[in-house]
Amino acid sequence: MKSIKDNKIEVEMNRGFLQIMVLLALETPMYGYMMLRFIEEIGYSVEENTLYPMLRRLKKNGWVSSKWDVEHDRPKKYYEITKKGKTIRSKLLSIWQTQNGVIKKLLKEVENG
């Protein structure tokens, strides 16, 4: 069982990771529930109360846009990455790749003693 402290650490680590993942996923327009299922299918889990506020923040920042599809029984709000979002995504991926490389080097050092 995770402690509250462990959960806070995980939440903090996940925030940036999830942001990059969502910006990558939204290359194809998706509505919220569709995105939740997609993320689950690729082996990760996110709760609705995490995803939807993030989508609102990304939209407020101009990184994603949204539009309603009302042609079916249940209206669905589709999200899609914007040009600005693609620029930010590239920058975030570059930062993540650098950080990942540093962590790999450090792990190798630790393993080799």
C-alpha positions in Angstrom: 0.0 0.0 0.0 1.3 3.4 -1.0 1.8 6.1 1.7 0.5 9.6 1.2 4.1 10.7 0.7 4.7 8.1 -2.0 1.5 9.2 -3.7 2.6 12.9 -3.7 6.0 11.9 -5.2 4.3 9.9 -8.0 1.8 12.7 -8.7 4.7 15.2 -9.1 6.7 12.8 -11.4 3.6 12.0 -13.5 2.6 15.7 -14.1 5.2 16.4 -16.7 5.2 12.9 -18.2 1.4 13.0 -18.7 1.6 16.4 -20.3 4.1 15.1 -22.9 2.1 11.9 -23.4 -1.2 13.9 -24.0 0.5 16.2 -26.5 1.8 13.2 -28.4 -1.6 11.4 -28.3 -3.5 14.5 -29.5 -1.8 14.4 -32.9 -5.0 12.5 -33.6 -8.1 14.3 -32.3 -9.7 12.5 -29.3 -12.4 13.1 -26.8 -11.6 12.6 -23.1 -12.8 9.1 -22.5 -11.2 8.0 -25.7 -7.9 9.4 -24.5 -8.3 7.6 -21.2 -8.8 4.3 -23.0 -5.9 5.0 -25.4 -3.5 5.7 -22.5 -4.6 2.5 -20.7 -4.1 0.5 -23.9 -0.5 1.6 -24.2 0.2 0.5 -20.6 -0.3 3.6 -18.5 -3.2 4.7 -16.2 -4.6 8.1 -15.6 -7.8 9.1 -13.7 -10.4 11.4 -15.2 -9.9 13.9 -12.3 -6.3 14.3 -13.5 -6.8 14.3 -17.3 -9.7 16.7 -17.7 -8.1 19.6 -15.6 -4.9 19.0 -17.6 -6.8 19.3 -20.9 -8.3 22.6 -19.7 -4.9 23.9 -18.8 -3.4 22.9 -22.1 -6.3 24.6 -23.9 -5.9 27.7 -21.8 -2.2 27.8 -22.8 -3.2 27.5 -26.4 -1.4 24.1 -26.8 -4.6 22.2 -27.7 -7.9 23.2 -29.2 -11.3 21.7 -28.8 -14.5 21.4 -30.7 -17.8 19.7 -30.0 -19.1 16.9 -32.1 -22.9 17.0 -31.8 -23.8 14.8 -34.7 -24.3 11.7 -32.6 -26.6 10.8 -29.6 -24.1 12.1 -27.1 -22.1 15.2 -27.8 -18.4 14.7 -27.4 -15.7 17.4 -27.0 -12.7 16.5 -29.2 -9.2 17.8 -28.4 -6.4 18.3 -30.9 -2.8 19.7 -30.6 -2.2 23.1 -32.0 0.8 24.5 -33.8 1.9 26.2 -30.5 1.4 22.8 -28.8 3.6 21.0 -31.3 6.4 23.6 -30.7 6.0 23.1 -26.9 5.9 19.3 -27.3 9.2 19.4 -29.3 10.8 21.4 -26.5 9.4 19.1 -23.8 10.6 16.0 -25.6 14.1 17.4 -26.0 14.2 18.2 -22.3 12.9 14.7 -21.4 15.4 13.0 -23.7 18.3 15.0 -22.1 17.1 14.1 -18.6 16.6 10.5 -19.6 20.1 10.3 -21.0 21.5 11.7 -17.7 19.5 9.2 -15.6 20.8 6.3 -17.7 24.4 7.5 -17.3 23.9 7.8 -13.5 22.3 4.4 -13.3 25.3 2.9 -15.2 27.7 4.6 -12.8 25.8 3.3 -9.8 25.7 -0.2 -11.2 29.4 -0.2 -12.0 30.2 1.1 -8.5 
